[in-house]
Amino acid sequence: MRPTARGWGVLACVLASAWGGVVTARSELFFLAAFAALLLVAALLAVMGRQAPFTVRRRVEPAMPAVGETASVALHVQNVATSTSAPIVVRDVAPAALDEEPPPSLPLPSLPPGGAATLRYQFTPGARGRTALGPLETAWRDPFALLTASSPVGVEEELLVVPAIEPLTDAGLWPAEGDGSSRPVQRRTSVSDDDLTTREYRQGDPLRRVHWRASARQGELMVRQEEQHSVPEARIVVDTLREGWPGVHRHGADTSPEFEAALSLVASLGVHLADAGYHVQLLETGRAQLRPPGSRPTGVRDAAFLSSLALAAPVVERSARVADVEPAAVARGPVFAVLSAPASDALEWIASNETALDVAIAFVFVGDEPHTQPESTEVLAAQGWRCVEVDAGEGAADAWQAAIDDVGNAYGYV
């Protein structure tokens, strides 16, 4: 509860009139002071006698907004009192780190008993992580506009802000493993319920499997052979050890611009590969924090994958693979590494992630101290990796396009 500008003026009038009455001994001034004081008391009683008889439901679209993405909040406010509510002003409570601008004050009209209204506003998250919206702050004034009172309605609601996600162009760099979900890799199997091709007849094959048209073309008996769809694979290797990010390790910070940009690249890359139909492996040099992206309906965000990125942080504990210097298994598809300046054992393990294809791309983030990065580039390049240096201010789409151009020029992919 606080006085308005008019309320401060009335309070000043009370004090000035009372002081003037004492100094001049004029009763009129005392009457004026008493009248102004009665106005303040009446305003106080009016404000204290009012409550905020509302319930609120909050809906955020998208449910997990990304950094830099405009999100919309719908506030469904309902009057649960037995009388009509007076017009008031409401404002959602949000931490200052969520957006540069605080949520606006919104006028709530008079509502009948059981009546409801939906109020909307927008915000743009500036940093990833766990934050909260709410409670809803309601504010009202007395009939004389001398005092303003506010009261919270509802509770805080958790909100996860995920790293920025940028659309990536279709690379077309690894045709040997298929073209995603549209043209899956074919692998022979004895399991039915798959596509049919033909092979030569072998003793014991049932006659019902003879493909007569193919037999006529080949001049010998041909039978149907069953083949199975296989989803192509891709691997993303992320250095999540604190010592691998100079801006975090040397300055004792929780994160750095390079690490945030790296998570944005991982998010964009994971979403892109999953949408293209790849089964994505996600490996870390630190203790496990991240969930791999999975298949999902078009237009629906991968909650498990993105929420793990929203809460990820540079860690001290090494993964068992790095701690035991255990070589990584050979990947069946393209491999992507996201790193800056990892320690020698972590770098050795990252470099061991070989692929059966020619495509192994390392995104090396260059920080404020670029002299720490050449070792990463040299070691990986010696192992056959294509290294792309990335600045923290460079977007994921630009880094991806640089990688496409580099690999395309090197191997002659179209």
KEKE-3310 file (N, C-alpha, C; in steps of 0.2 Angstrom, whole numbers, plus 5000, padded with zeros to 4 digits):
npx = (5004:5003:5005:4997:5002:4993:4989:5000:5001:4989:4993:5003:4996:4989:4999:5005:4994:4991:5003:5003:4991:4995:5006:4999:4988:4975:4959:4953:4963:4966:4954:4954:4966:4960:4950:4957:4964:4954:4950:4961:4960:4948:4951:4961:4953:4944:4953:4959:4947:4945:4948:4957:4948:4951:4956:4969:4975:4989:4996:5009:5016:5028:5028:5041:5051:5063:5079:5079:5068:5051:5039:5022:5011:4996:4984:4972:4960:4949:4934:4930:4922:4906:4901:4901:4916:4927:4935:4952:4970:4982:4997:5010:5022:5039:5056:5070:5080:5074:5069:5072:5063:5051:5036:5021:5009:4992:4975:4961:4945:4929:4921:4908:4901:4909:4913:4925:4941:4953:4969:4983:5001:5018:5034:5052:5064:5080:5091:5095:5089:5082:5068:5055:5037:5026:5019:5003:5001:4989:4982:4974:4964:4958:4942:4945:4957:4969:4977:4986:4984:4991:4991:4996:4991:4988:5002:5020:5025:5035:5047:5055:5069:5075:5091:5095:5087:5091:5086:5093:5102:5099:5111:5116:5127:5131:5128:5130:5125:5111:5096:5090:5073:5066:5071:5076:5090:5093:5093:5097:5087:5079:5067:5049:5037:5042:5050:5051:5062:5072:5080:5091:5083:5083:5087:5073:5067:5050:5037:5028:5034:5040:5045:5037:5037:5050:5057:5055:5061:5074:5077:5078:5073:5067:5066:5056:5064:5066:5068:5074:5069:5081:5086:5096:5111:5118:5131:5134:5146:5150:5160:5159:5166:5172:5185:5187:5182:5188:5183:5175:5182:5193:5189:5180:5166:5149:5145:5148:5150:5154:5151:5137:5134:5139:5130:5118:5121:5122:5109:5102:5108:5105:5091:5089:5095:5087:5075:5078:5077:5087:5094:5101:5115:5121:5135:5145:5159:5160:5151:5135:5123:5115:5101:5098:5091:5075:5063:5048:5032:5029:5033:5032:5041:5056:5055:5062:5075:5078:5075:5085:5096:5093:5096:5109:5126:5144:5154:5164:5167:5173:5167:5165:5171:5180:5188:5193:5200:5194:5192:5181:5167:5166:5157:5142:5138:5138:5149:5149:5158:5158:5166:5179:5193:5198:5204:5219:5217:5203:5202:5209:5200:5189:5194:5195:5183:5179:5172:5163:5161:5167:5164:5167:5166:5172:5167:5175:5176:5181:5187:5190:5203:5212:5223:5223:5216:5222:5228:5218:5212:5223:5226:5214:5213:5224:5219:5210:5199:5187:5189:5180:5182:5173:5166:5160:5149:5144:5131:5122:5117:5126:5138:5136:5134:5147:5153:5147:5151:5165:5167:5161:5169:5181:5178:5170:5156:5139)
npy = (4994:5011:5029:5039:5052:5062:5058:5060:5074:5077:5073:5081:5093:5090:5090:5103:5111:5108:5112:5125:5129:5127:5137:5149:5149:5148:5142:5138:5132:5120:5114:5112:5103:5092:5088:5085:5074:5065:5062:5054:5044:5038:5034:5025:5015:5011:5006:4995:4988:4981:4967:4955:4946:4935:4922:4915:4909:4904:4905:4901:4904:4900:4885:4882:4894:4901:4909:4925:4924:4929:4928:4924:4928:4922:4928:4922:4928:4926:4931:4927:4931:4935:4946:4960:4964:4979:4989:4986:4987:4976:4967:4956:4947:4946:4941:4952:4948:4940:4948:4963:4973:4976:4966:4973:4985:4980:4984:4978:4975:4978:4964:4953:4942:4926:4929:4931:4936:4938:4942:4948:4948:4951:4945:4944:4933:4935:4927:4910:4896:4891:4900:4910:4915:4926:4929:4935:4952:4963:4979:4993:5008:5019:5028:5041:5042:5043:5033:5018:5001:4985:4967:4950:4938:4921:4909:4907:4902:4890:4892:4887:4893:4890:4887:4898:4894:4890:4889:4877:4875:4862:4850:4839:4832:4819:4806:4793:4787:4787:4798:4804:4803:4803:4795:4781:4771:4755:4739:4722:4709:4696:4698:4701:4712:4723:4732:4725:4716:4708:4692:4678:4662:4650:4633:4627:4638:4645:4643:4653:4664:4667:4679:4682:4691:4697:4686:4682:4693:4691:4678:4667:4659:4670:4676:4685:4696:4701:4717:4729:4744:4756:4768:4782:4787:4799:4808:4819:4827:4834:4846:4848:4851:4861:4866:4867:4878:4893:4906:4903:4894:4902:4914:4911:4910:4906:4903:4907:4918:4911:4897:4898:4901:4889:4880:4884:4881:4867:4864:4869:4861:4848:4848:4850:4838:4828:4831:4829:4815:4807:4796:4802:4802:4808:4814:4817:4826:4829:4824:4816:4826:4830:4826:4816:4821:4817:4808:4817:4824:4835:4852:4852:4854:4846:4842:4835:4835:4849:4855:4849:4855:4868:4868:4865:4866:4871:4858:4850:4836:4822:4812:4794:4789:4798:4799:4786:4785:4779:4773:4780:4772:4768:4778:4777:4786:4804:4814:4826:4839:4849:4862:4871:4874:4861:4850:4840:4826:4825:4831:4822:4811:4816:4817:4804:4800:4792:4791:4781:4787:4800:4812:4822:4834:4848:4861:4874:4885:4901:4911:4925:4924:4919:4912:4900:4891:4885:4873:4863:4864:4859:4846:4839:4841:4833:4821:4819:4827:4840:4857:4870:4887:4896:4911:4919:4928:4924:4917:4901:4896:4903:4897:4884:4885:4888:4876:4868:4873:4871:4857:4853:4859:4852:4838:4837:4836:4839)
npz = (5000:4996:4995:4982:4971:4973:4986:4993:4992:5000:5012:5015:5016:5027:5037:5035:5038:5051:5058:5055:5062:5075:5075:5072:5079:5074:5072:5060:5052:5059:5058:5044:5043:5050:5042:5030:5035:5038:5026:5021:5031:5027:5014:5017:5024:5014:5004:5012:5014:5002:4992:4982:4973:4963:4952:4943:4927:4918:4902:4891:4875:4863:4874:4879:4877:4866:4867:4862:4855:4852:4864:4869:4881:4889:4900:4910:4918:4932:4940:4956:4966:4975:4970:4959:4952:4953:4941:4938:4938:4932:4933:4927:4937:4934:4933:4932:4923:4913:4903:4894:4895:4908:4911:4904:4912:4913:4910:4919:4916:4923:4931:4931:4944:4943:4930:4917:4910:4897:4896:4887:4884:4877:4878:4876:4879:4886:4891:4893:4903:4919:4925:4931:4930:4937:4954:4948:4949:4957:4956:4964:4967:4980:4980:4980:4975:4982:4988:4984:4982:4982:4977:4977:4965:4963:4959:4958:4942:4934:4921:4907:4898:4882:4873:4859:4844:4827:4810:4799:4784:4771:4770:4762:4762:4765:4756:4757:4768:4766:4764:4776:4783:4771:4761:4767:4772:4765:4772:4772:4778:4788:4792:4790:4782:4775:4762:4745:4736:4723:4721:4715:4713:4726:4732:4741:4743:4745:4733:4732:4734:4722:4710:4696:4685:4686:4684:4671:4665:4668:4664:4672:4687:4699:4716:4728:4739:4755:4762:4774:4782:4788:4799:4796:4804:4816:4825:4839:4847:4862:4871:4888:4899:4912:4911:4898:4892:4891:4895:4905:4914:4918:4923:4933:4931:4928:4916:4898:4884:4873:4877:4878:4865:4859:4864:4858:4845:4846:4849:4838:4828:4833:4832:4818:4812:4818:4812:4799:4799:4805:4817:4832:4841:4856:4864:4878:4885:4899:4914:4912:4905:4895:4884:4870:4854:4849:4838:4833:4831:4817:4819:4833:4848:4854:4870:4880:4875:4873:4885:4893:4887:4891:4905:4906:4911:4912:4918:4931:4933:4924:4911:4911:4899:4895:4907:4908:4896:4885:4869:4857:4850:4832:4822:4813:4804:4800:4810:4822:4831:4845:4853:4862:4869:4874:4887:4886:4887:4885:4873:4865:4867:4860:4847:4844:4840:4827:4810:4799:4787:4777:4783:4796:4807:4816:4826:4832:4845:4846:4858:4869:4870:4858:4856:4863:4855:4843:4846:4848:4835:4827:4832:4829:4815:4811:4813:4803:4804:4798:4802:4809:4813:4825:4830:4845:4843:4831:4822:4823:4811:4802:4805:4802:4788:4784:4787:4778:4766:4767:4769:4757:4747:4750:4748:4737:4737:4731)
capx = (5000:5007:5001:4998:5005:4988:4989:5006:4999:4984:4997:5007:4991:4987:5005:5006:4988:4992:5008:5001:4987:4999:5010:4995:4982:4969:4956:4952:4968:4965:4948:4957:4970:4956:4946:4961:4966:4948:4950:4966:4958:4943:4954:4964:4948:4942:4958:4959:4941:4944:4952:4958:4944:4952:4960:4973:4978:4994:4998:5014:5017:5028:5029:5048:5053:5071:5083:5078:5061:5046:5034:5016:5008:4989:4982:4965:4958:4941:4931:4927:4918:4899:4899:4905:4923:4929:4940:4958:4976:4986:5004:5013:5029:5044:5063:5073:5084:5070:5068:5075:5057:5046:5029:5017:5002:4986:4969:4956:4938:4924:4919:4902:4902:4910:4915:4932:4944:4959:4974:4989:5007:5023:5041:5058:5069:5087:5095:5092:5089:5076:5065:5048:5033:5021:5012:5000:5000:4984:4983:4968:4964:4952:4938:4948:4964:4974:4981:4986:4986:4992:4990:4997:4986:4991:5008:5025:5025:5042:5047:5062:5071:5080:5095:5092:5087:5091:5085:5099:5100:5100:5118:5117:5135:5133:5123:5131:5120:5104:5094:5085:5067:5062:5074:5080:5095:5090:5097:5094:5085:5074:5060:5044:5034:5047:5050:5052:5067:5072:5086:5090:5080:5088:5083:5070:5062:5043:5035:5024:5039:5043:5043:5037:5039:5057:5060:5054:5066:5081:5078:5079:5068:5069:5061:5056:5068:5063:5073:5071:5071:5086:5087:5103:5114:5123:5133:5136:5150:5150:5164:5155:5170:5173:5192:5188:5180:5192:5179:5172:5187:5198:5186:5176:5159:5144:5144:5152:5147:5156:5148:5130:5134:5140:5123:5114:5123:5120:5101:5100:5110:5101:5084:5090:5097:5081:5070:5080:5076:5093:5095:5106:5119:5124:5140:5148:5166:5158:5146:5130:5118:5111:5097:5098:5085:5071:5058:5042:5028:5032:5031:5032:5048:5058:5055:5068:5082:5079:5076:5092:5101:5092:5099:5116:5131:5150:5155:5171:5167:5173:5163:5169:5174:5186:5192:5197:5203:5191:5191:5174:5165:5166:5151:5140:5136:5143:5151:5150:5160:5157:5171:5183:5200:5198:5211:5222:5213:5196:5203:5211:5194:5185:5197:5194:5176:5179:5166:5164:5160:5172:5161:5169:5166:5173:5166:5180:5174:5187:5185:5194:5210:5212:5229:5221:5212:5225:5230:5212:5212:5229:5225:5208:5214:5228:5215:5205:5193:5187:5188:5178:5182:5167:5166:5154:5144:5142:5125:5123:5116:5132:5143:5134:5135:5154:5155:5145:5156:5172:5167:5159:5175:5186:5176:5167:5149:5135)
capy = (5000:5017:5035:5042:5059:5066:5056:5064:5081:5078:5072:5087:5098:5089:5092:5110:5115:5107:5116:5132:5131:5128:5143:5155:5148:5149:5135:5136:5127:5114:5110:5109:5097:5087:5086:5081:5068:5061:5059:5049:5038:5035:5031:5019:5010:5009:5001:4989:4984:4978:4961:4953:4940:4933:4917:4917:4904:4908:4900:4904:4901:4893:4883:4883:4899:4901:4915:4930:4922:4932:4923:4927:4926:4924:4928:4921:4930:4925:4934:4921:4934:4935:4953:4963:4968:4985:4989:4987:4986:4970:4966:4950:4948:4943:4943:4957:4944:4937:4952:4970:4977:4972:4965:4980:4985:4979:4986:4973:4978:4976:4957:4950:4936:4921:4932:4930:4940:4935:4948:4946:4953:4948:4946:4941:4930:4937:4922:4903:4893:4891:4906:4910:4920:4926:4929:4941:4958:4967:4985:4997:5014:5021:5032:5048:5041:5045:5027:5013:4995:4979:4961:4945:4933:4915:4908:4907:4896:4889:4893:4885:4896:4886:4891:4900:4888:4893:4884:4876:4873:4855:4850:4835:4830:4812:4802:4786:4784:4789:4805:4805:4799:4803:4790:4778:4766:4749:4734:4715:4706:4690:4700:4703:4719:4728:4733:4719:4716:4701:4688:4672:4656:4645:4627:4627:4644:4643:4645:4659:4670:4668:4685:4680:4696:4698:4679:4683:4697:4688:4672:4662:4660:4676:4677:4691:4696:4706:4722:4733:4751:4758:4775:4784:4789:4805:4809:4825:4826:4841:4847:4851:4852:4868:4868:4867:4884:4898:4911:4900:4892:4907:4919:4908:4912:4900:4902:4912:4919:4905:4891:4899:4900:4882:4876:4886:4877:4860:4864:4870:4855:4842:4848:4849:4831:4824:4833:4825:4808:4804:4794:4806:4801:4814:4812:4823:4824:4829:4820:4816:4831:4831:4821:4816:4823:4811:4810:4820:4827:4841:4858:4851:4854:4841:4844:4832:4837:4856:4856:4847:4861:4874:4868:4862:4870:4868:4854:4848:4829:4819:4806:4788:4787:4802:4798:4780:4786:4774:4776:4780:4767:4771:4781:4774:4792:4809:4816:4834:4840:4856:4863:4877:4873:4856:4847:4835:4820:4826:4832:4815:4807:4819:4816:4797:4798:4792:4789:4776:4791:4805:4818:4823:4842:4851:4868:4876:4891:4905:4916:4932:4922:4914:4908:4893:4886:4881:4866:4859:4863:4855:4839:4836:4841:4828:4815:4819:4831:4847:4861:4877:4891:4900:4916:4918:4932:4921:4912:4894:4895:4905:4892:4878:4886:4888:4869:4865:4875:4868:4850:4852:4860:4846:4831:4838:4835:4844)
capz = (5000:4995:4993:4976:4971:4976:4993:4996:4993:5005:5018:5016:5018:5034:5041:5035:5041:5058:5060:5054:5067:5081:5075:5072:5084:5070:5072:5054:5050:5063:5054:5037:5044:5052:5036:5025:5038:5038:5019:5021:5034:5023:5008:5020:5025:5007:5001:5016:5014:4996:4991:4975:4972:4957:4950:4936:4924:4913:4896:4887:4868:4865:4881:4881:4872:4865:4868:4857:4852:4855:4867:4870:4887:4890:4907:4910:4925:4933:4947:4960:4972:4973:4968:4953:4953:4950:4936:4941:4934:4934:4930:4929:4940:4930:4935:4927:4918:4908:4897:4895:4897:4912:4908:4905:4916:4909:4913:4919:4916:4929:4929:4935:4948:4939:4924:4916:4904:4895:4894:4883:4883:4874:4880:4873:4884:4885:4893:4894:4910:4923:4927:4933:4929:4942:4953:4945:4954:4955:4960:4964:4971:4983:4976:4980:4971:4987:4990:4979:4985:4977:4980:4972:4964:4960:4962:4952:4937:4931:4914:4904:4892:4879:4869:4853:4838:4821:4805:4796:4777:4770:4768:4756:4762:4766:4753:4758:4773:4765:4764:4781:4783:4765:4758:4772:4770:4765:4774:4771:4784:4787:4795:4785:4783:4773:4755:4742:4730:4721:4721:4712:4717:4730:4734:4748:4743:4743:4726:4733:4734:4715:4706:4689:4680:4686:4682:4664:4662:4669:4661:4677:4693:4704:4721:4732:4745:4760:4765:4780:4782:4793:4800:4796:4811:4816:4831:4841:4853:4865:4877:4893:4905:4913:4909:4891:4890:4894:4898:4911:4918:4920:4926:4938:4929:4927:4908:4894:4877:4869:4879:4876:4857:4858:4866:4853:4839:4848:4849:4831:4824:4835:4829:4811:4811:4820:4807:4793:4800:4808:4824:4834:4847:4859:4869:4882:4889:4906:4916:4907:4906:4889:4881:4863:4851:4846:4833:4836:4826:4814:4823:4840:4850:4858:4876:4884:4872:4873:4892:4895:4885:4895:4911:4905:4913:4912:4924:4933:4933:4918:4909:4911:4893:4895:4912:4906:4889:4882:4863:4855:4844:4826:4820:4806:4800:4801:4817:4823:4838:4847:4858:4862:4871:4879:4890:4881:4887:4882:4866:4862:4866:4855:4841:4843:4837:4820:4807:4793:4781:4777:4786:4803:4807:4822:4827:4837:4846:4847:4863:4869:4870:4853:4856:4866:4851:4838:4848:4846:4827:4824:4834:4826:4808:4810:4813:4798:4805:4795:4808:4807:4819:4826:4835:4849:4840:4825:4823:4821:4804:4798:4807:4798:4781:4784:4787:4772:4761:4768:4767:4750:4743:4751:4745:4730:4737:4728)
cpx = (5004:5003:5002:5001:4999:4988:4995:5004:4994:4988:5001:5002:4990:4993:5006:5000:4989:4997:5006:4996:4990:5003:5005:4989:4976:4966:4954:4957:4968:4959:4950:4961:4966:4952:4951:4963:4960:4948:4955:4964:4952:4946:4958:4959:4945:4946:4959:4953:4941:4949:4953:4954:4945:4956:4963:4976:4983:4996:5003:5015:5023:5030:5036:5051:5061:5073:5082:5072:5056:5041:5028:5013:5000:4987:4974:4963:4951:4940:4928:4923:4911:4897:4903:4911:4923:4934:4947:4964:4980:4993:5007:5020:5034:5051:5066:5077:5081:5069:5070:5069:5053:5039:5025:5011:4996:4980:4964:4949:4934:4921:4913:4905:4903:4913:4923:4934:4951:4964:4980:4995:5012:5030:5046:5063:5076:5092:5092:5093:5082:5074:5058:5044:5028:5024:5009:4999:4994:4984:4976:4969:4958:4948:4941:4955:4969:4979:4980:4988:4987:4992:4992:4992:4989:4998:5013:5024:5032:5041:5054:5063:5076:5085:5092:5093:5086:5090:5092:5097:5102:5107:5119:5124:5136:5128:5124:5127:5113:5102:5089:5079:5064:5065:5079:5085:5091:5095:5094:5092:5080:5068:5056:5042:5039:5046:5053:5057:5067:5079:5085:5087:5085:5083:5080:5066:5055:5041:5031:5028:5042:5041:5043:5039:5047:5061:5060:5060:5073:5082:5079:5074:5071:5064:5061:5060:5066:5069:5070:5074:5076:5087:5094:5105:5118:5125:5136:5140:5151:5155:5160:5159:5172:5180:5192:5185:5183:5189:5176:5177:5191:5195:5181:5168:5155:5144:5148:5149:5148:5152:5140:5129:5135:5133:5118:5115:5121:5112:5099:5102:5106:5094:5084:5091:5090:5076:5071:5079:5082:5092:5101:5109:5122:5129:5143:5155:5165:5153:5139:5125:5113:5107:5097:5091:5082:5066:5052:5038:5030:5029:5031:5039:5049:5059:5061:5074:5083:5079:5082:5097:5100:5095:5106:5121:5138:5152:5163:5172:5168:5169:5168:5173:5181:5191:5196:5200:5201:5189:5184:5173:5165:5159:5149:5138:5140:5143:5152:5152:5159:5161:5175:5191:5200:5204:5213:5219:5206:5197:5205:5205:5190:5187:5196:5188:5177:5172:5167:5163:5166:5170:5162:5170:5167:5171:5170:5178:5180:5184:5190:5201:5211:5218:5228:5218:5216:5227:5224:5211:5217:5228:5219:5210:5219:5225:5210:5199:5193:5185:5186:5178:5176:5168:5159:5148:5141:5136:5126:5122:5123:5138:5142:5135:5142:5156:5153:5150:5163:5172:5165:5165:5180:5184:5172:5159:5145:5130)
cpy = (5006:5023:5036:5049:5064:5065:5060:5071:5082:5077:5078:5093:5097:5092:5100:5114:5114:5111:5123:5134:5131:5135:5149:5155:5150:5142:5133:5131:5121:5110:5108:5103:5091:5084:5082:5074:5063:5058:5053:5043:5034:5031:5024:5013:5007:5004:4995:4985:4980:4972:4960:4946:4937:4926:4918:4910:4907:4902:4904:4900:4904:4891:4884:4888:4899:4908:4919:4929:4926:4927:4927:4924:4927:4923:4927:4922:4929:4928:4928:4924:4933:4942:4955:4966:4974:4985:4990:4986:4980:4970:4960:4951:4944:4945:4947:4953:4941:4941:4959:4974:4973:4971:4972:4979:4984:4980:4980:4976:4975:4969:4956:4944:4930:4923:4931:4935:4937:4941:4945:4951:4948:4949:4942:4939:4932:4932:4915:4901:4893:4897:4905:4916:4920:4928:4935:4947:4962:4973:4989:5003:5015:5026:5039:5048:5044:5039:5022:5006:4989:4972:4955:4940:4927:4914:4908:4901:4896:4889:4891:4889:4892:4890:4893:4894:4892:4888:4883:4873:4865:4854:4845:4832:4823:4807:4795:4783:4786:4796:4806:4801:4799:4797:4786:4773:4759:4744:4727:4713:4700:4692:4703:4710:4724:4728:4726:4720:4709:4698:4682:4666:4652:4639:4628:4634:4642:4646:4652:4665:4671:4675:4684:4685:4697:4691:4680:4687:4694:4682:4666:4664:4665:4676:4683:4691:4702:4711:4726:4740:4752:4765:4777:4787:4795:4805:4816:4824:4834:4841:4851:4852:4859:4871:4869:4874:4890:4903:4909:4898:4897:4912:4917:4910:4905:4898:4907:4913:4913:4899:4892:4898:4893:4878:4878:4882:4870:4859:4864:4863:4849:4842:4847:4842:4827:4825:4830:4818:4804:4802:4797:4803:4807:4812:4818:4821:4825:4824:4821:4821:4831:4825:4821:4818:4817:4813:4812:4823:4834:4847:4858:4850:4848:4843:4842:4835:4845:4858:4855:4853:4867:4874:4866:4868:4867:4864:4852:4840:4826:4813:4800:4787:4791:4800:4791:4780:4780:4776:4775:4775:4771:4772:4778:4780:4798:4811:4823:4835:4848:4857:4869:4875:4867:4853:4842:4829:4820:4827:4826:4811:4809:4817:4808:4795:4798:4790:4785:4781:4796:4812:4818:4830:4844:4858:4870:4883:4895:4911:4922:4930:4917:4910:4901:4889:4883:4874:4861:4858:4858:4848:4836:4836:4835:4821:4815:4823:4838:4852:4868:4881:4896:4905:4916:4922:4929:4916:4905:4893:4897:4899:4885:4879:4886:4881:4866:4867:4872:4861:4849:4854:4854:4840:4831:4836:4840:4846)
cpz = (5000:4993:4986:4976:4974:4984:4996:4997:4999:5012:5020:5018:5025:5039:5041:5039:5049:5061:5060:5060:5074:5081:5076:5077:5081:5070:5065:5051:5053:5059:5047:5038:5046:5046:5031:5029:5038:5031:5018:5025:5030:5017:5011:5021:5019:5004:5005:5015:5007:4995:4983:4974:4965:4957:4944:4934:4918:4908:4892:4881:4865:4872:4884:4876:4872:4866:4862:4853:4856:4857:4869:4877:4888:4897:4907:4917:4926:4940:4950:4966:4970:4971:4962:4955:4950:4945:4940:4936:4937:4930:4932:4932:4936:4932:4929:4922:4913:4902:4899:4898:4902:4909:4909:4910:4912:4913:4913:4920:4922:4926:4934:4939:4943:4932:4923:4910:4903:4893:4891:4883:4880:4878:4876:4878:4881:4887:4894:4901:4913:4926:4929:4931:4935:4949:4950:4951:4952:4959:4959:4968:4975:4979:4976:4977:4976:4988:4985:4983:4980:4981:4975:4972:4960:4963:4956:4948:4934:4924:4912:4898:4889:4875:4862:4847:4832:4815:4801:4789:4776:4767:4762:4756:4763:4763:4754:4763:4772:4766:4770:4780:4776:4761:4762:4768:4770:4767:4774:4778:4783:4789:4789:4786:4781:4765:4752:4736:4728:4721:4717:4716:4720:4732:4741:4748:4741:4736:4726:4733:4727:4712:4699:4684:4680:4683:4674:4661:4663:4666:4666:4683:4698:4710:4725:4738:4749:4762:4770:4780:4788:4793:4800:4803:4810:4823:4833:4847:4856:4871:4882:4899:4905:4910:4902:4888:4894:4898:4904:4916:4922:4924:4931:4937:4928:4920:4905:4888:4873:4871:4877:4869:4855:4859:4861:4847:4840:4847:4841:4827:4826:4832:4821:4809:4812:4815:4801:4793:4803:4815:4827:4841:4850:4865:4872:4885:4896:4908:4912:4910:4901:4887:4874:4860:4849:4841:4837:4830:4823:4818:4830:4843:4855:4865:4880:4881:4874:4881:4895:4893:4889:4902:4911:4908:4913:4919:4925:4932:4926:4917:4910:4905:4893:4901:4911:4900:4885:4875:4861:4850:4838:4824:4814:4802:4802:4808:4817:4830:4839:4853:4857:4863:4876:4881:4885:4881:4884:4875:4862:4862:4861:4848:4839:4840:4829:4817:4800:4786:4782:4781:4794:4804:4814:4822:4833:4838:4849:4852:4863:4869:4865:4853:4859:4861:4846:4840:4846:4839:4825:4826:4830:4818:4807:4810:4808:4798:4801:4801:4805:4813:4819:4831:4839:4847:4834:4826:4821:4814:4800:4799:4803:4791:4780:4783:4781:4766:4761:4766:4760:4746:4744:4748:4739:4731:4734:4733)
residu = (MET:ARG:PRO:THR:ALA:ARG:GLY:TRP:GLY:VAL:LEU:ALA:CYS:VAL:LEU:ALA:SER:ALA:TRP:GLY:GLY:VAL:VAL:THR:ALA:ARG:SER:GLU:LEU:PHE:PHE:LEU:ALA:ALA:PHE:ALA:ALA:LEU:LEU:LEU:VAL:ALA:ALA:LEU:LEU:ALA:VAL:MET:GLY:ARG:GLN:ALA:PRO:PHE:THR:VAL:ARG:ARG:ARG:VAL:GLU:PRO:ALA:MET:PRO:ALA:VAL:GLY:GLU:THR:ALA:SER:VAL:ALA:LEU:HIS:VAL:GLN:ASN:VAL:ALA:THR:SER:THR:SER:ALA:PRO:ILE:VAL:VAL:ARG:ASP:VAL:ALA:PRO:ALA:ALA:LEU:ASP:GLU:GLU:PRO:PRO:PRO:SER:LEU:PRO:LEU:PRO:SER:LEU:PRO:PRO:GLY:GLY:ALA:ALA:THR:LEU:ARG:TYR:GLN:PHE:THR:PRO:GLY:ALA:ARG:GLY:ARG:THR:ALA:LEU:GLY:PRO:LEU:GLU:THR:ALA:TRP:ARG:ASP:PRO:PHE:ALA:LEU:LEU:THR:ALA:SER:SER:PRO:VAL:GLY:VAL:GLU:GLU:GLU:LEU:LEU:VAL:VAL:PRO:ALA:ILE:GLU:PRO:LEU:THR:ASP:ALA:GLY:LEU:TRP:PRO:ALA:GLU:GLY:ASP:GLY:SER:SER:ARG:PRO:VAL:GLN:ARG:ARG:THR:SER:VAL:SER:ASP:ASP:ASP:LEU:THR:THR:ARG:GLU:TYR:ARG:GLN:GLY:ASP:PRO:LEU:ARG:ARG:VAL:HIS:TRP:ARG:ALA:SER:ALA:ARG:GLN:GLY:GLU:LEU:MET:VAL:ARG:GLN:GLU:GLU:GLN:HIS:SER:VAL:PRO:GLU:ALA:ARG:ILE:VAL:VAL:ASP:THR:LEU:ARG:GLU:GLY:TRP:PRO:GLY:VAL:HIS:ARG:HIS:GLY:ALA:ASP:THR:SER:PRO:GLU:PHE:GLU:ALA:ALA:LEU:SER:LEU:VAL:ALA:SER:LEU:GLY:VAL:HIS:LEU:ALA:ASP:ALA:GLY:TYR:HIS:VAL:GLN:LEU:LEU:GLU:THR:GLY:ARG:ALA:GLN:LEU:ARG:PRO:PRO:GLY:SER:ARG:PRO:THR:GLY:VAL:ARG:ASP:ALA:ALA:PHE:LEU:SER:SER:LEU:ALA:LEU:ALA:ALA:PRO:VAL:VAL:GLU:ARG:SER:ALA:ARG:VAL:ALA:ASP:VAL:GLU:PRO:ALA:ALA:VAL:ALA:ARG:GLY:PRO:VAL:PHE:ALA:VAL:LEU:SER:ALA:PRO:ALA:SER:ASP:ALA:LEU:GLU:TRP:ILE:ALA:SER:ASN:GLU:THR:ALA:LEU:ASP:VAL:ALA:ILE:ALA:PHE:VAL:PHE:VAL:GLY:ASP:GLU:PRO:HIS:THR:GLN:PRO:GLU:SER:THR:GLU:VAL:LEU:ALA:ALA:GLN:GLY:TRP:ARG:CYS:VAL:GLU:VAL:ASP:ALA:GLY:GLU:GLY:ALA:ALA:ASP:ALA:TRP:GLN:ALA:ALA:ILE:ASP:ASP:VAL:GLY:ASN:ALA:TYR:GLY:TYR:VAL)
# end
